Amino acid sequence: MKKVVCIGEMLIDFVYVDTNAGLSKGSNFIKKPSGAPANVAALGNEPFGTYLKNEVVDYHVNTDFVETVDMPTTLAAVSLAYDGEREFAFNRGDDEHLTLSDIAMATLLNNAICQLVLFSTQKRSSFSSYLHKY
C-alpha cells in the first residue's frame, strides 16, 4: 500500500466571529488549525506549533518529518467582509523555513503519493526540483 505524503504548511487561523465587522473592526475570534494539508511541514517552537502538532497526532498522522524551527508559527486572521467575501491577513513565520535533505526526500517519496502545496515561490521551485529527481 502506498503512503500519502503532504508537503505543505500548517498554521493557525483566527476566525473572527463578529458579524459584518471585517478584519478592521472585528474583535472576537476562535482559534482553528489550518493550512494546506501537511504531514511534512515546519512548525514554530512555541505554543501554537505545539498545538498544531498535537492536533494532527490526535488523528494518527505520522509527524516524523514535521520540523520544529526557531520562528513563530504562521498566523492568519480570517473574516467575512461586508460584501460577504473572505478577508485574510497573514503573519508569516515558520512555513518559509522547511528544509529536507535528499535522504529525507528519498525516504518520503519511496512508494508514495505526494501532494505538494507551498505558497512561497522559492520553496515551490526548490521542492519541485526534488520531485523531478524521484
Backbone torsions as a table, in degrees:
resi	resn	phi	psi	omega
1	MET	NA	135.1	178.5
2	LYS	-77.3	146.4	174.1
3	LYS	-91.6	158.4	177.5
4	VAL	-108.4	125.7	179.4
5	VAL	-117.3	124.6	179.5
6	CYS	-116.9	108.8	179.4
7	ILE	-97.0	114.7	-175.5
8	GLY	-163.1	-141.9	-178.5
9	GLU	-131.5	150.1	169.1
10	MET	-121.8	136.4	-179.7
11	LEU	-148.3	174.2	178.0
12	ILE	-105.1	128.3	169.5
13	ASP	-97.2	128.3	167.9
14	PHE	-99.6	103.2	-174.4
15	VAL	-92.3	117.4	179.2
16	TYR	-74.2	132.3	-177.3
17	VAL	-104.9	1.4	176.9
18	ASP	-71.8	127.8	-178.7
19	THR	-74.0	130.0	176.6
20	ASN	54.1	34.0	179.5
21	ALA	-103.0	-28.4	-176.1
22	GLY	69.0	176.5	-178.0
23	LEU	-67.8	-33.1	-174.8
24	SER	-72.7	-25.8	-176.8
25	LYS	-117.0	-11.6	-179.8
26	GLY	-70.2	144.7	179.0
27	SER	-135.3	-8.3	-180.0
28	ASN	-111.5	128.1	-176.8
29	PHE	-144.6	164.2	172.4
30	ILE	-122.3	148.1	-179.3
31	LYS	-89.5	129.9	179.2
32	LYS	-135.0	137.7	172.0
33	PRO	-67.2	143.8	-174.9
34	SER	-154.6	-168.6	178.3
35	GLY	105.0	169.6	176.0
36	ALA	-64.1	147.0	-178.9
37	PRO	-52.8	131.8	-176.3
38	ALA	-150.5	127.7	162.7
39	ASN	-117.6	5.4	170.6
40	VAL	-130.6	108.5	-175.3
41	ALA	-160.0	172.5	172.4
42	ALA	-110.8	135.7	178.9
43	LEU	-125.6	147.3	177.7
44	GLY	-66.7	148.9	179.0
45	ASN	-88.1	66.1	-176.7
46	GLU	-158.7	177.9	-172.7
47	PRO	-56.9	-35.8	179.6
48	PHE	-67.8	-39.4	176.5
49	GLY	-63.7	-41.9	176.9
50	THR	-61.4	-44.3	178.7
51	TYR	-57.7	-47.2	-178.4
52	LEU	-64.4	-44.3	-179.9
53	LYS	-62.5	-42.9	178.2
54	ASN	-62.5	-35.9	179.2
55	GLU	-61.6	-45.6	-178.7
56	VAL	-75.6	-32.7	176.3
57	VAL	-62.5	-36.5	178.1
58	ASP	-59.8	-23.3	177.5
59	TYR	-99.2	15.1	176.6
60	HIS	62.6	35.1	175.5
61	VAL	-86.2	132.2	177.5
62	ASN	-68.9	123.9	-178.7
63	THR	-114.0	23.9	-179.3
64	ASP	-57.9	-29.0	-177.2
65	PHE	-107.3	19.1	171.5
66	VAL	-86.3	119.7	-178.5
67	GLU	-92.9	143.5	172.0
68	THR	-103.1	125.4	-177.7
69	VAL	-122.1	158.7	-180.0
70	ASP	-86.0	56.4	176.2
71	MET	-136.1	155.5	176.0
72	PRO	-70.8	151.7	175.2
73	THR	-66.2	139.9	178.2
74	THR	-64.9	135.6	-179.8
75	LEU	-120.8	147.2	176.0
76	ALA	-132.9	134.1	171.2
77	ALA	-97.4	132.7	-175.0
78	VAL	-131.5	134.6	175.3
79	SER	-152.8	170.6	171.0
80	LEU	-97.0	128.2	177.6
81	ALA	-74.8	174.5	-178.4
82	TYR	-58.9	-31.9	-178.7
83	ASP	-87.6	5.9	178.1
84	GLY	90.1	-5.3	177.8
85	GLU	-81.1	150.0	177.6
86	ARG	-75.1	144.6	173.8
87	GLU	-116.6	139.7	178.0
88	PHE	-129.5	144.2	168.9
89	ALA	-137.8	122.1	-176.3
90	PHE	-105.5	142.2	170.5
91	ASN	-117.5	91.4	-173.7
92	ARG	-71.3	146.1	179.0
93	GLY	-151.5	-104.3	-170.5
94	ASP	-62.9	-29.2	-172.8
95	ASP	-64.9	-14.8	177.2
96	GLU	-86.8	0.7	-170.2
97	HIS	-121.1	20.6	176.4
98	LEU	-75.6	127.1	175.7
99	THR	-133.2	141.2	177.5
100	LEU	-136.2	138.4	177.8
101	SER	-75.4	166.1	175.5
102	ASP	-59.5	-37.4	-179.9
103	ILE	-65.6	-43.9	178.6
104	ALA	-62.3	-43.9	179.6
105	MET	-63.2	-42.0	178.7
106	ALA	-62.4	-41.4	178.1
107	THR	-63.7	-45.9	-179.1
108	LEU	-63.0	-41.8	-171.8
109	LEU	-89.0	-5.6	178.6
110	ASN	-65.4	116.5	179.1
111	ASN	54.1	48.3	-175.2
112	ALA	-130.3	153.8	166.7
113	ILE	-97.8	125.9	-173.5
114	CYS	-116.8	132.1	172.2
115	GLN	-113.2	123.0	-179.4
116	LEU	-111.5	114.5	-179.4
117	VAL	-131.5	97.9	179.0
118	LEU	-131.6	138.3	-176.3
119	PHE	-96.5	-19.8	177.5
120	SER	-78.0	126.1	179.6
121	THR	-60.0	-40.4	180.0
122	GLN	-62.9	-48.4	-179.6
123	LYS	-66.5	-38.2	-178.6
124	ARG	-61.2	-45.5	-179.5
125	SER	-69.6	-36.1	178.8
126	SER	-62.9	-49.0	-178.6
127	PHE	-73.3	-30.7	176.9
128	SER	-62.5	-38.0	178.7
129	SER	-66.4	-34.8	174.3
130	TYR	-60.5	-46.1	-176.3
131	LEU	-63.0	-34.6	179.1
132	HIS	-67.4	-25.4	178.0
133	LYS	-68.0	-32.4	-170.2
134	TYR	-107.4	NA	NA
